């Protein structure tokens, strides 16, 4: 899979809240954008399909998730965004969290393993 973490000018991370009806990780915080990579695609081309605006992406590395649901290597990109220019479709299910707040959510088990692993390699 491929994931994006957007970070604002205050160094807060934009996290997405998964729906309660999701079959995996319902109601948990996850990366800003995350999706599976199709055959014959790569991390970047797959991710760019889900970004509705111009954004400079920076490769940040790979991490592994193996938790009983998922067993995969994930690519991680990061981008800086002005929180005042966040598209409307990103405001309904996402919110900015400080690194301390996100770390507390991880400790409480309120995040997906994808967000947890991505956070640890920041």
N, C-alpha and C positions, 0 to 999 in steps of 0.2 A: 504494500500500500504506500501511498504518498501523503505527506502531511505538511501543512503550513501553519506557522505561528506568526501572527501579526502583533507587533509591539508598537505602542504609541509613544509620543514625545515624553511621557512621564515614566517610561520603561515598564508600563503595565502590559500584560499579555491578554490578547483577545481570545476568550474561551467560548466554545459553543456548548449549549445545554442540549443533550440528546432528549428526544421525546420519551414520554413514559410508555408509549406503545412500541418502542423499538425492541426487537427480539434480543439484541445484545446490548448490554450496558445501558438499560433504560434509566433516564433521569440523571445520568452522570455528565460531568463536564468533560469535554474533549478538546482536541486541537481546533483552531479556527476553521480549517478545512481539512478533511481527510477523505480519501477515496481509494478504492482498489485499482490497481494498474492492470489494464487489459493486455492480452497477448499482443505482441508486436508494438507495444507502446513503452514509453519510459516514464520515470517519475515526473519530469518537468512537463512533458506534453499532456499527460493526464491531468495534472494539477491545474494547468492553465485553462482547461475547459470550465472550471468552476470558479474562476475569478472574473467577476463582471466589470472590471475596470483595469486601467493601466497600473501596473505595480512592478517594481524592480525586486526580483526574488534573488536571495542569496543562499546557495547550497550550504547546509550546516552539518550534514553527515547522515549516518544510518544508525538505526537502533533495532533491536529484536524484541518482539512481543511473543511470548509463549505462555499462555495462561489457561489452557483448556478450551477456550473458544477459538483463539487465534494462534497460529504458529507461523510467523512471517517476519521478514526483514522489511523495515520501513525506511523510506527516504524522508528527510526533514529539510524543509526550506524555511527561511525566515524573511520577514519584510517589515519595514518600518512604515507606519501609516499615521496620518494626522487624524486623531479621533473625531475632529470636527468635520472631516470630509468622508466619514464612513457611509457607504451606500445604505439606503433605507432597508434593503433586504438583509443586511447584516445586523440590524438593530433589534430585530424581534426575538432572536434566540441566542444572541451572543452578548457577552459583557466583558469589560476589562477588569482584570484582577492584578493586584500588586503581587510581586514574587512571594512576599510573606503570606498573603492571603491564599495564594495558590498552593504554597507548601502546606499550609494548614488543611486545605481541602484534600490534598493527597494523603496526609496523615489520617484523616477521618474516613478515607475510602470513598470519597465523593467524585473521583475522576476515573477515566478509562486508563488502562495500562499504556495506551498510546500517548496520552497527555503526560502521564507520569514519566515515562522514559524520555520523551522529548524535553521535558523540563530539566531532567538530570543532565542532559548534554548541552544545555544552554551555555 
